[in-house]
Amino acid sequence: MSIVHYSDLEGKRVLVTGANRGIGHAIAVSLAKQQAHLVINYRPGKEEMAHKLKNEFEQIGGRCDTICFDLSNGEQIKESITSYIKEHGALSGLVNNAGISKDQIVLRLKESDIAETLNINLLGTMLVTSALTRSLLKEEHVSIVHISSIVGLMGNPSQISYAASKAGMIGFSKSYAKELGSRNIRSNVICPGFIRTDMTDKLEDGVQQSYMSDIPLKRFGEGEEIAELVNFLLSRASSYITGEVIKIDGGLYI
């Protein structure tokens, strides 16, 4: 169960991108426990995966709709979101979580890898948010949460494109918060540090210990810890918070 229950999240229609794994999956599970009305996206050809996720989240306690679009396809994003809103109604919450990383030292960076990283992590975030904005203006208690990264604040070797895309999300969120604040639309950023996922579990013990030595709390975070903050920021409990960047990193970047 979630640590805190927010009654206003019950039935709140929230789009979560990248809900199939990692942090995004933990966020969707937590929102389902809050009995939110989830909307999850899936890429073309991934209908079976989307159906399984829908069943999983609904068995937990929430409602769940699926919507097909690829974050690298702007026209598909716009068409799918517009069609969904016409058929089902507007959303009042958004979690921009989906992203990729193409790690490489700067001397070996490929233009195609830079473009793909920026297109999905930053441009995709901007296009999804933009496609929803007209309908968000008609809703009450609207909140948007962007999942950036501690790397977007502190930088990291071999992650230049990723860091740039995640830093861009912060600039976008702050500008959006200023532009839409008068319409009671809030926009905030979460910057996770090392969070335990399938990827970190595959690291050798020595590598994990090396990373942990730089973290004051001496452990990786859990997806559920990110999800709890997402719930708070989506709820009216945070109604006077917008334009913020909140780190969840165990003290890694102080």
ABEGO torsion letter per residue (X at the ends): XBABBBAAABGBBBBBBGAABEAAAAAAAAAAAAGBBBBBBBBBGAAAAAAAAAAAAAAAGBBBBBBBBBAABAAAAAAAAAAAAAAAEBBABBBBABBBBBBBBAAABBAAAAAAAAAAAAAAAAAAAAAAAAAAAABBGBBBBBBBBAAAAAEBBGAAAAAAAAAAAAAAAAAAAAAAAAAGBBBBBBBBBBBBBAAAAABBAAAAAAAAAABAAGBBBBAAAAAAAAAAAABAAAAABBGBBBBBAGGABX
